[in-house]
Amino acid sequence: MPPGPWESCFWVGGLLLWLSVGSSGDAPPTPQPNCADFQSANLFEGTDLKVQFLLFVPSNPSCGQLVEGSSDLQNSGFNATLGTKLIIHGFRVLGTKPSWIDKFIRTLLLATNANVIAVDWIYGSTGVYFSAVKNVIKLSLEISLFLNKLLVLGVSESSIHIIGVSLGAHVGGMVGQLFGGQLGQITGLDPAGPEYTRASVEERLDAGDALFVEAIHTDTDNLGIRIPVGHVDYFVNGGQDQPGCPTFFYAGYSYLICDHMRAVHLYISALENSCPLMAFPCASYKAFLAGRCLDCFNPFLLSCPRIGLVEQGGVKIEPLPKEVKVYLLTTSSAPYCMHHSLVEFHLKELRNKDTNIEVTFLSSNVTSSSKITIPKQQCYGKGIIAHATPQCQINQVKFKFQSSNRVWKKDRTTIIGKFCTALLPVNDREKMVCLPEPVNLQASVTVSRDLNLACV
């Protein structure tokens, strides 16, 4: 459902609309002669679907071929022995082509040898959001009829992978439901929240819609759905407030849509890069940051899920559990991936108050920090620190024991403890690396230690 690249928001007749007022990013390639492209509509041409199916093949990733019937497919270079990826966009108020779609198609074709079909429903997604929602059922039926033509050509249901963006994710869910949940995979990129958060599983994307359903959540406090809707649900940076996105309303379009669109850019980046966007199941984001979920044992038996084209997200157990919330941290720009480390501090002596220690990892040009809280009368505390560089490139660790709030007097409290760390997932505590000497910390004084960690 992502609108065009530059947006503004206003109310018309009590309905929230998104308007595209510019463009950003790489210029899309100019369509070649005899190549089809997305349609263009306008605010007053909505409601009629006028669906187009545009086929892109590995031998010509920039040239879309309009395919409607079996004869078109047979003459287009469509290969029934390959997997088929369907991309379904979301709400488009001004009827413009999605700014991300060309790069998505090219990257997908470079990452895998498959048929890629872009579903152009620009007309049906144009105008008022609630009108687009009403078109979801009709669009799902049209896509299902098209997929039946693929099955006639020998395509197997399990080789079909639907990738739906925002409102398109729920379209994919309804298509999957029409095939009895036997399609191979559905990927929802920040599935739309408005009109769907309280909807029944028959009306929205859910884990029963395909053999494997995953969702990447990046805007759960605004345009994205806040509930889990798949077998694996990635709540990136907690599912909202993505790093690098504006936090103030005056940023206009970027404030409104940046978090929502991050799911698309994360997925494209995962296709482009080998660095892992690995996530960890946990009861909550707060519990994840506190270091309570380290090894993916429950419920995935140590197979941590990863964003991208890894089979079933890297989860290797059967039957698949449903609606598992998994968490990861990312950077503010591509390739987004971070390495997650457990950090622990063990006190030599118990204290009668909470102990807060800021831990910072330093590499040649990057720093990353986390806070460890050791509850009173407990011997150790832990947390998660995410760093963009591999662990073996971290050469120093800094500690700062947080001062108590003594405005009138300098806090001279000192503590002594042992510091240990390990790269996630931590399946064996023998992999923990500890500083050889105890660390002495005085309140509000930063202390540095060299850190030598092996590459994994």
PEJOKA-V538288 format. One line per field, one symbol per residue. psi: psi as a letter, one per 20 degrees, with the letter a starting at -180 (. if undefined). A space follows every 50 residues. Layout:
psi=???
//
This chain:
psi=jpaahpqrprpokjppqpppjbrraqpqqpprqjpqrqrparhjjagpgl pqooppqhimiioppopgahhgghjijpoiirqpppporbpnhjkqpphi hghggghghhhqnrppopoolggijqdpghhghhigggghgghghghhhh hhijpqhijpopoppdhhhhghghghhhjkjiqgqpooomqqgpiihjqr hhirprijirhppqqopilijeirqiqqjagpoonpkijrmppiqqjqhi icghhhigggihgghggghhhhqippmqrppqhrhghghjkiohijgojj ljnpqqpbjppkjipkqqqprqlopqqqqrairqjhqqppqppqpoqhqq qjrqppppppppahjpqqqrpppoqqkqirrrrpppphqqhiipiqpqqo opqrmnhippojpqqprppqqqpqqnioiiippqphqqpppqpjpppqqq ooqqq.
//
